[in-house]
Amino acid sequence: MQVQNISQSMEVLDLRTYRDLQYVRNTESLMKGLDSRLKVAAESQKSLNAKSFQELKDKMTELLPLMPVLDQYKSDTRLIVHLKEEVRNLSGSLLAIQEEMGAYDYEELQQRVLMLEARLHACMQKLGCGKLTGVSNPITIRASGSRFGSWMTDTMTPSSDSRVWYMDGYYKGRRVLEFRTLNDFVTGQNFVQHLLPHPWAGTGHVVFNGSLYYNKYQSNIAVKYHFRSRSVLVQRSLAGAGYNNTFPYSWGGFSDIDFMVDESGLWAVYTTNQNAGNIVVSRVDPQTLEVLRSWDTGYPKRSAGESFMICGTLYVTNSHLAGAKIYFAYYTNTSSYEYTDIPFHNQYSHISMLDYNPRERVLYTWNNGHQVIYNVTLFHVIKTSGEL
């Protein structure tokens, strides 16, 4: 059990490292070009005229998105150090149990194992969970499709599964493209098509453990579509949830019901007449689509640009246009909220989809016909073994 959990933690870092390494490789030619220009400028000051200086500035601007990638490497390095320390403590405890096995009965031994598992789980949470404190500059993956749409990877699969799903448009759509890898998505090659039995509404779809969760057009019905069997496994009405642009985000687009996944599972964000148009956050059973528990955040949904969940916290942007920021956070673990001021660079000025992927720890965005990702910075509270 412990080895499996450690492996899952390592997969998170492995996936981030692979994705960021690809981005670094893509900037290699820019860096070489910049280095060449600097060498020429060093050899002859006269060669650095106004035009050459502007070219150097432009190349530096193109390299700016590399900075948050490097910052994330440093952050992950610190987390790995803490992870190693916890694993070292765990190994020592296991050795102590091995030496003392003759002194404990089965039930006592089982309790000690459970305590050790709890410590390891807490260690994993340090690596994957925390409070959002920053969002990187945007990294554009591809420019394709219409102004509105959604794209995503599965939030709960091994790192070896890098399929990408692509859904162009915000209503009446039924065509889902499944790309084999992120590279294939960038080039538009090697994909299969799924034709949904029911059209979708909005862009608040999510892929979770091999299934697509989406809102059925002209209804408040949630649909779970399984890709492998190409069939609907279950559908259920979200009682009282508004639909058909009754309670959308500020950009409209039938965005009444928004599905999302974080470290703790599947969520639905919507609102009802009973909640006076304020955002409702509901935990949803991924097997039955039954609502397990709901929270009234008190934030008017029509005033929200978009929203996403991280570690049981709903983060809300105050606009879908340029100048947006992450303005509001609702904590489901304490049923409390606070206003935030986290800068969020809306590069293409019209966001119609924004979702967090806990497996990769990035935000996926559809921004005015561009598919964009953002790295996130989470504040981790590192507890000592005595506090666990």
N, C-alpha and C positions, 0 to 999 in steps of 0.2 A: 504493500500500500504506500509506504513512504517513498520507495524508489519511483513509483508511478507518478506521485505528486511532484517530486523533484523534476522528473522528466517533463511534465507539463509546464512547469515554471521555465525550464530551459528553452522549451519550444517558443515561448513568448519572445524571449530575447533573440533566439535564432531567426525568427521571422522578421523582427525589426532590423536585425543586422543585415539580413539578405536584402531587404527593401532599401535600406539606407545606403548599402554598398553599391547597389545598382545606380542610385542617384549620384553618388560620388563619382562612379565611373563615367556617367553621362556628362559630368562637369569637367572631366579630365582634359578634354580638348580645349575648353575655355581657359583652364588654368595654364596650359602650355602656351596658348596664344598670348595670354597676358604676360607670362614670363618672357616670351620672345620680345614683346614690345618694350618691356622694362629694360632688357639688355641693350636694345638699340638706343633707348633714351639715355642710358648710362654712358654709352660710348660717345654719343654726340648730343650735347645739350641743344644744339640748333635743330635737331630732328624732332624735338618735342614742341611742335607748333600747336596752334589752337585746335586744329583738326585731330592731331594725334592725341592730344590731351583728352579731348572729348571721347575718342575711341577707347582710351584706357578707362575713363569713368563709366562708359557703357558696359565694358566687360566686367568691371567690379560690381556693377548693379546686377548683372546676370548671376554672379556668384553669391549674392547675399543670402538666398534661401539655403545655402550650404551651412550657414552659421547655426540655425536651430538643430540641424542634424548632428553637428559636432557637439553641441551642448547636450543633446540627449544621450550621446555616447558617454559623456562625463557623468551624467546623472545615473545611467544604468550601471556604470562601473562602481559607483558608490553603493548601489543596491546589491550588487553581486558580492561586495565585501561583507555586507551584513548577512547575506544569505549563507556565505561560506562559514561565518561565525556560528550561525544557528545550526548548520549541519554538523559542525565540529562539536557543539554542545550536545546535539542529538546522539552522535556517535559515542561520546563519553557516557551518556546515560544508558545507552544500550549495552555498553561494556559492563557498566555497574550492575545492570539487571542480570547479565550473563553470569557474573561472579556470585551473585546472591540468589540465584534461582532456587537453591535448596531451602532458602529461608522463607519463601512466600508460597501461599497456596494459589490456586488458579485464578480465583476472583481478584485477589490483590494484584497479581501479575497483570491481569487484563486491565485493571484500572490504571496501572502505570503506563501500559502501552497506549491507552486512550489519551492520557495526559501528554505523552510524547507526540502523538498525532496532532493534538490540539496546538502544540508548540510549532510543529511543522506547518500546519494550516495558517497560523498567524504569520509565520515567516513568508509564506506564499503571498499573503495579503499585503505584506509590505512591498512586495515586488509589483503587484498588480493593482493595488487600490490606493486611494488617497483623495485629497481635496484638490480640485482644479485651481491652479494658480496662474497658468499661462497657456497661450496657444501660439504656435510658431507662425511664421509667414507661410502663405499658401505655396504648395508644390503642385503645379498643373501636370496631370498625367496625360490628358487627351482633350482635344476640342472636337466634339461631335454631337449630333442630334439637335433637337429643337431647344427652345429656351428653357423648357421645364422637363424634368425627368428624375430618375434615380439610378444609382449603381452601387454595388456592394459586394463584399465577400462574405463567406459563411462565418458567423461569429463563434462557432463551436465545432471546429474540425482540426485535425493535426496540421502542423505547419507544412507538411508535404502537399496538402490540398490547397492550391492557390487559385482556384476557379473564381471567375468574376461574372456577376450577373448584371444585366443592363436592361433598363425599362424606359424607353423614350416616351415622353408625353405624360399628362397628368389626369386624363380621364378617358374612359371607353377603351383603353388599351388592353390587349390580350397577349401580345407577343413579348416573350422574355428571351433574351439571348444569353447563352451560357458559354463563356470563353474558357479555354483550358487553363490559361495562365495569364498573369498580368501583362506579360510581354505580348501575348496574342491579342489581348484587349487593346493595347497601345497601337498595334499594327492593324487591328480589325480582322484578324484571321483566326482560323481553327475554332469555330463556334458551332453550337447546335441551337436549334430553336424550340422553345416550349410554347404551345398555344393554350392559354388558360381557358378553362370552361366558362368562367365568369369574368367580365371586364373589371378593371380596377378603377378606383377613385383616388385622387391625390397622388402623393409621392412618398407616403410614409410607410413603405414596405421594408421588410427585413428578412434575411435568410438566416435561419437558425437550425442547426443540426440536420441539414439536408432538406428542409422544407421552407417554402415561401409563405410568409404571413402578410395578408393584405386586406384592404377594405373593399368589399364588393360594391360596384357602382350603383348609385341611387338607393343605398340602404346603409344601415349601421351594422351590417353583418361582417364579422371577421371570418376570413377563409384561410385554411391551412392546406397548401398545395404541396404534395411530395414530388420532388423532381425525378427520383429514380423510377417510381411507379407511374409517373405522369397522371396522377389522380388527386382529387380532393379527399383528404382524410377526415376532415371535420369542418363544419361551419356553425357559427353561433352568433346571435344578436347581442350587441353590447347594450344592455337595457338603458333606454333614455338618452343614448348618445346622439348628438346632433349629426346630420349628414347633409349632403347636397348644398354646401356653402352656407349652412346655418351658423356654424361656429368654426370657420377656417382660421389659419394664421393670417397675418396682415396682407400676404400676397394673394390670398384667395385660392384658386386652383383646386377646389374640392378637398382641401387639406384638413378636413374636420377630424379625422382619426389617424393617429400617427403611432405605428408600432416601432418598438426599439428594444434592444437587448443590451444589458450590461453584465457585470461580474456575477450578479445574483439571479439573472434569468430574464424572462420575457415581460415586457410592459406595454400598456396601451395608454396613450395620452389623447384626451378628447375633452368635451364638456357637455353639459346638459342644461335644460331649462331650470331644473331644480338648483343647479349651482350658479345660476344667473350669468352664465357665459364664462365663468372662471375655469381655469385649467384643472382637470381631474387627472390624477395619476393612478393607474390600476395595475396591480400585479396580476398576471394572467397565467393560468396553467397551460403550458405549451402542448399538452396532450389533448385536453378537452376544450380549451379556450374559455374555461370558466374563470370569472373574475374572483380572485382570492381575497383581495383587500383593496380599498380605494382611499385616496387622500384628496381633499379639496385644497388646492394651493393658494386660492385667493387672488391669483393673477389672471387678468382678463385675456382670453386666448386671442381675440382679435387685435390686441396690442403687441402680440409676440411675433417676431420674425420667423423663428424656428426654435426647436428645443431638442435636447438630447439627454440621456441618462449616463452617469458615471458613478459606480459604487453606491447605488441607491439614492443618488442625488439628481434631481432634475435641474438642468441649467437652461436658461431662456435668454435668447437674444432680443434686443429691443427693436430690431428692424431687420428687414430682408434686403435693404438697400445699402449703398455706401455710407460709411460712418457708423455701422452697427457695432455694438459691443455686447459682451455677455453680461447681462444686467441684473439677473435674478437667479437665486438658487433655493430650491426647496429640498429639505433633508427628510426623507421618509422615515429614517431610523429614530428621529426625535419629533417628527411632525412640526418642524419649525422652518423658518425661511430667513433669508437676508438678501439685501440688495448688494450687488457686486459691481465692479468696474474693471472688467478684464478686456483689454483691447482685442479686436478681432478684425483682421484685414480682409475686407470684402473686395477682392481684386477686380471682379467683373460686374459688380454692382447689382446683382439680382440673384439671391439664393432661394432656391425652391426645394432643397432637400439638404438635411444636415443630420448625420447619424454617427454615433461612436461605435467603434469595433473594439471590444475588450480583449480580443485575442491579439490584436496588433497594437492596441493603444494609440489609435489615430482617429481623426474625424474624417468621414467621407462626405463630400459636398458636391452638389450639382449647382453650378454657378453660371447662369446665362449661357448654356450650351458648352460649358467646360466642366470636365470631371477633375476635381481637385481634392487633395488631402492636406490635413494639418496634423503635425505632431502636437501632443499635449504634454504639459508639465504638471505633475501631481505632487502635492506636499504629503510626504509619508511620515507618520508618527512612528518612530522606531522605539519599541518597548523593550525593556530588559527581560530576561527570563523570569525574574521574580515577579514581574507584573502580569505575566500570562496566566 
